[in-house]
Amino acid sequence: MDLYAQQRGMRNMRQAAMQRGVIAILDIGTSKIACLVLRFDGPDQFGEAEGVGSMAGQSSFKVIGVGTTRSRGVRFGEIETLQETERAIRTAVQGAQKMANVRVDHVIACLSGARPRSYGLDGAIDLQDDVVTEQDVARVLSACDIPDIGEGREVLHAQPVNFALDHRTGLSDPRGQVGNRLATDMHLLTVDAASLQTVLHCIKRCDLELAGLASSAYVSGISSLVEDEQELGAACVDLGGGSTGVSIFIKKHMIYADSVRLGGDAITSDISKGLQVPLAQAERIKSVHGGVVATGMDDRDIIDIGSDCGDWERDRRTVSRSELIGIMRPRVEEILEDVRARLDAAGFEHLPSQQIVLTGGSSQIPGLDGLASKILGQQVRLGRPLRVQGLPQAATGSAFSSAVGLCLFAAHPQDEWWDFEIPNDRYPARSLKRAVKWFRDNW
């Protein structure tokens, strides 16, 4: 089934679930799977505001249940072993349902891998009447030339980021305004279709209905960047377990997203190999003693490494903290260099403000912000999820940026092209191939 039609169905399903009052958020990550249950109290003071900006039909909500579990069967942000991931999702959802004391059928999910690619499109039309209508917005979106996104790719986000009416540009919602010629800029994000279908299939097997999909790089940016950063231009770097998401925002819209297939798990793996300890112990050493900036004190800071065999007297080793930093720093530098390359490719240096916000579980390594500002060459700060009340203390850390961002994405949906009735003959270039195939099959 075409993802465009599926996304339309999901948006309707989400509205129905929000009217019933309860919906679940599912963050499928490489290191943890988190589920939050939201209760909606109906539209807030904006009323049923229709808008192409981020003000479209806002609703106020409260987090009433949280469940997390260690992720299984996920690598680089993509599902590898379906049965294990299904079990982990069920565990997280059941934990959240138990805490909320309510059953949920609809979930909104986000995925971090799937090799995202960004495209900037533009289109323009002459208006039939003087006043811009909903149909005109649909026509101008359909006038954007869709690039050949390649076989096996699907569109995950397609958001209008700017409208221009005659000589006036920078409009967030042109409907009802008077003019002759309407133009738009649109951001298109495509992902690997196979990874996406695996996520859809896995959620279906958990007896859940999918009411929305988002890229975790996008939702991390929504929750971690403050209003001014979203307006003036900023990048959000989400350092996760299996992959690092990069997103760039300006004028409150995402204009670029990508991911680096390296994350905190690569650092843990390096420690495991370097110190010859099991992965679980390497993770603990990283969390308790890790860092990326060595000082004179670190040579004397000795870390005790126990053995697996249980012979506590004979088989105990020690390692200095400076040796541990020597193992961790090269990998952290490699991740940041890859992020730098992605930002350069996106033309980040041309934005008026060049703030970079680090978030995600791996951003908590001590000294990381100092090293990042050296490599990325900008003002860098550590970000935590903002703007959501009622979160338990355990879910307020930067590791929950994408889960909290997904709550905001659910409550304040940004209009995408499937919210408009795009004329069938204009829907992407593949429609022509589809027509040819239909003729070949039926004649």
N, C-alpha and C positions, 0 to 999 in steps of 0.2 A: 504494500500500500504506500502511496506517495506520502513522504514526510510532511509536505505542505498541508495536505488534507488532515493528517494526523494532528499536526500542531493546531489547526483550527478546532478540531474536536477536543483537544486537550484544554484549550482556552475556555471553551463552553463548559467543560467538565469542572474546571477550576472555579468558575463563577458559581456553578451549582453547589459545589462543596463548600464554598465560602458562605453562601446563603444558608446552608444547613448549619454552618458554624464551626466545623472542625476539619483541619487538614494536616497532613504530616509532611515533614521536610526530611529528605534523605540525602546525606552526603556520603557518597561511596568513594572513600579514599584508599590509599595504599597501606597506610598504617592503622587507620581506625575507620569504622563505619558509625556515623552518628545519626540519630533520628530525633527530631524535635516535633512535638505535637502542639499546634497552634489553635487557639480558640478565637474566633472573630466576633467582635461585638457589633458588626455592621459598619456602614460607611461613617467616616469621621466628619469633622466640621467642614470639609470641602464639599460634602454631599457627593452625588454621583457625578463627579467632575470628569468630563470626557476630554482627553487631551493627548496629543502625540508625545508630550514630554513625559517626565517621570511622575506627573501628577495624575495620571490616568486612573480614575476610580479608586482612590486610596481607601484603605480600611484600617481601623485600629485593631490590634490583636494582642494576645497575651500568650506567653509560652507556658503551657500547663504540664508538659511531660518531656523528659529527656532520657534517651537511652544511648549508650555507646558500647561498642565492643571492639576487640582487636580485629583488624581486617584480615580476612583469609581469602586466598585465591585471586588477589588483585596485584598486578605488577605494572609499574609505570603509569598508574592511574587507569589501567584497562583490565577488564575481567579476563582471567586466564582459566580458572577452574570454576565452572558454573555452580556445581553442587556446593562447594565450600562457601562461595560468596552468598549463595541463596540462604545457607544456614546462618551465616553471620548477619545478613539483613534481617532475617526472621527474629534473631536474638535481640538486635537493637530495637526493632519495631515493637516487639512484645514488652521489652523493658520500658519503653516510652509510654505504651498503652497502659501498662500497669500503674505507672506513676500518675498518669492523667486520669485514670479510672474511666476510660472511654475507648470505644473501638474506632479505628480509622480504616477507611477503605481507599482513600485517595492520597497519593504522595506526589510531591514535586521533587525531582532528583537533579543532582548536578554531577558532572563527570570531569575529571581533570586531565586525562590523557587524550587519546584519539587524534593526535597530530593536528591541532587546529591551524587553519590558514585564514588570513584576513584579506579582504578586498574592499577597496573604496570605489563606489559606483556613483554615477550622476545621471540625471535625466531631466528633461524639460518638456513642457507642453504649452500650447496656447489655450487659454480658457474659452469655453463656449459662451458662458455668461460672464458678467463682471465679477460675480461673487464666487469665492472658492467654496466648493461643496465637498462632502465626504467622497463622492464619486471622482472628483478631480484629483484628490489626494491618491486614490487608488490608481487612477490613470497615470499620474506622474511617477508613482512607484513602479508601475509596470513598464514605463518608458525607459527605465534604467537598463542598459545593456548588460545582461548577465554574462560574465566571462565563462569560458569553458573550464569548469571546476574539476574536470577529470572524472574518469570512471571510479566507481566505488566511493564517492564523496557525497555527503548530504549537507544541506544548509541547516545550521543550528540556530543562528541568530541572523535576522535581517532587519536592522533598525534604521529608520530615517533619522539622521543626526542634524540635519539643517534644512531649512526651506528658504527659498528666495522668491519674492514676488516683485516682478519688474526690477527696479534697482535697489530694493530693500532686501538685505540678506540677514541671516542670523535669527530667523523666525523659528520658534519651536512648534507653533501650531497655526497654520495659515487659514484655517477654516473660518468662513464668515467675513474674511477681509476682501477688499476690492482691488482688482488688478487685471492685467491682460495676459501675462506670461508667468507660469509657475515652474520653478526648478527645484530640484532636491538633491541632496547628497545622502547616500545610504552606505551603511557599513554592513558587509556580508561576512559572516564567519562560517566556514565549512569545516566539517570533521570527517574522520574515517567512518564510512557507513557500517562496516562490519562491527566495529567496537560499539557503535551506537545501537545497532540491532541486538547485540548481546546484552546490553544493559536493559533494553525494552523487554527482551525475552526473560531475563532473570527476574525483573520486577513482576512480570506476569505470573511466573512460577511461584512467587511468594503470595499469590492471591491478592495482589494490590492493583489498583487502577492508577495509571500514570496520568497526572493532571498538569504536567509541565516539565520542561527540560531546560537546563541552563549550563553554560560553561563555568567551571569553578573559578577561572581567572577573572571572569566578569563579576560574579557575585562577591568575590573577596574584595574587589575594588569598591563595590557599592557599600560594603560594611566598614571598610578600613579608612577610606579617604574622607576627610572633612569636606564640608560644602565648598569652601574656597578652593581646595585642591582640585575637586571635580570640575569647578568652573574655569580655573586658570590653566589647568594642564598639569597632570601628575601621572606617575607610573606606579602601579601596585605590583610588587613582586611577592608572590605567594609561595614560600619555600615549604613544600609539602614533603611527604615521605618518599614517594616514588617519582614525582615530577615537580618542576617549579613553573608555576603559571606567571605569565607577564601580561599585564593589560595597561593600556594608556587611555586616560580620560581627558576630555576637554569639553567645556560648555555642558557639563553634566551628562555627556554621552560617551560611551566607549567607542574609540576610533581604531583600536588595534588590539589584537590578542594573539598570544603565541604560548608555547610551552617548551621547556627544556627537559629532556628525559633524564634528569638527574635530580636527586633530592637527598633528604636526610638518611635514607636507607643506604645510599652509596657511602656516606661517611661512616655509618655503623659497620658496613661490610669491610671498609678499609681498616677500622680499629680491630675488628675480629681477625683479619688476616695478619695485621702488623703485630698484634700482641698474642696471637694464637689462642684466642678465647672464644667460647660460643657466642652466637649473635645476641642472645638475651643478655649475657653479661656485658658484651660490648655496648649495647644500648644503655645499660645502667651506668657504665663508666662514662659514656658520652654525656648523659644527662647530669650526673653528679659532679664530674671533674672536668668536663670538656671546656674548650676555649680555642681562640684562634690568635691571640696576641700573647707572646711569651714575655715574661719579666724576669728579673734576676732572682726573684723568690722561687720561681717554678722549679729550679734545679733541686731545691731542698724539699719541695712538696712531693712526698712519696705516696704513691697509690699502691695499695695492697691488692694483689690479684690472687684469689684463691684458686684451687684446682678442682677438676671435676671428679677426681678419683676418691676424694674424701680423706686422703692422707694429709691431715692439717699440718703435721710437724715438718715432714720432709719436702712436700711438693707445694711450696708457696713461693710466689715470685713478687717482686716489687718493680715498679716502673715510675720514673719521675714524671711530673705533670708536663715538663717541657718536651719530653719524648712524645707524650700523647698529643700535644699541640702540633708537634712536627708531623704527626700522621694526619691530623684533621685539616690543617691549614691548606695544603696543596689542593685537596678536593673542594674545599669551600671556595678557594680562588678560581678553580676551574668552572664551578657553577656560576660564579659572579661574572667571569669572563664571557661565558655563553649568554648570560642575560644582557651584558653590555653589547654584544654583537646583535642581539635581537632589537635592542633599543636603537642602535645606530641604523639598522636596516629600516626601522619605522620612521626615521627622521625626528627622533625625540628632541634633538638639540634645537629644533626650530620653534618649539613651543614657548609661549611667554614665560611660564613658570616651569621649573624643572625639578620639582620635588619628587623624591622617590620614597615610597613607603614599603618597608619590609614587614611581611606578616606570615602566618603559617607556623606550624609547630617548630620547624627547624630554625626559625628566626630568633629563637631564645638562646642560642649559643652565645656566651659572653664575649663581648668584643666584636661581634659581627657587624654592628652598625659602623664602627670606625673603619674596619677593613673594607666594607662596601663603599663608603664615601671615597676611599682612596682609589678603588678600582672603577667605580661608576662615575666618579668625578662630580658628584652633585651633592646637594644637601639631602641627607638620608635620615629618616626617623623610623623607629619601630612602631608599628600600628597594631591596635587591638580593635575588635569589633565594637562599633558604636551604635547608638540610636535604638537599642532594643531593651525594654524594661522587662523585669520578671525572670531574667535568666538566673539559674542557680550558679553559685560561685564557680563550680567546676567547668561551666561552659562559657566563661567570660574571657578565657585566654585567647591568644592569637591563633592557637590551633583550631579554633571554632569560627574563624573568619568566614569561610565559605558557607558553613551551616547557617550562621546569622545573616549573611548576605542573601541567602536563599529565602529566608523569612521575609526580608524586605522586598525581594523580587516577587514573592507571592502576594504581598499586600499592596505594593505600588508597581504594578506591571508597566513596563515601558511598551508603547505600541510597536508592533512589528508588522511586517507586510501581510501576515496572514490574518490580521485584524480587519483588513479592508477587502472588499469584494473586487479582487483583481480580475479583469476580463480574462476568460479562459484562454483566448488565443494569444495572450501576451505572457502567460506564465512560462518560466524559463525556456531557454533555447531547446531544451530536450523535448518540448511539446511537439516540435516538428518531427523529430525522430520517432516519437510515439505514434504520430499520425501515419507516418510511412510504414511503421511496423504493423499497425492495425490493418492498413490496406493489404499489406503482403500476406497477413494471416487470414484475412477474410475474403479475398478475391481469388 
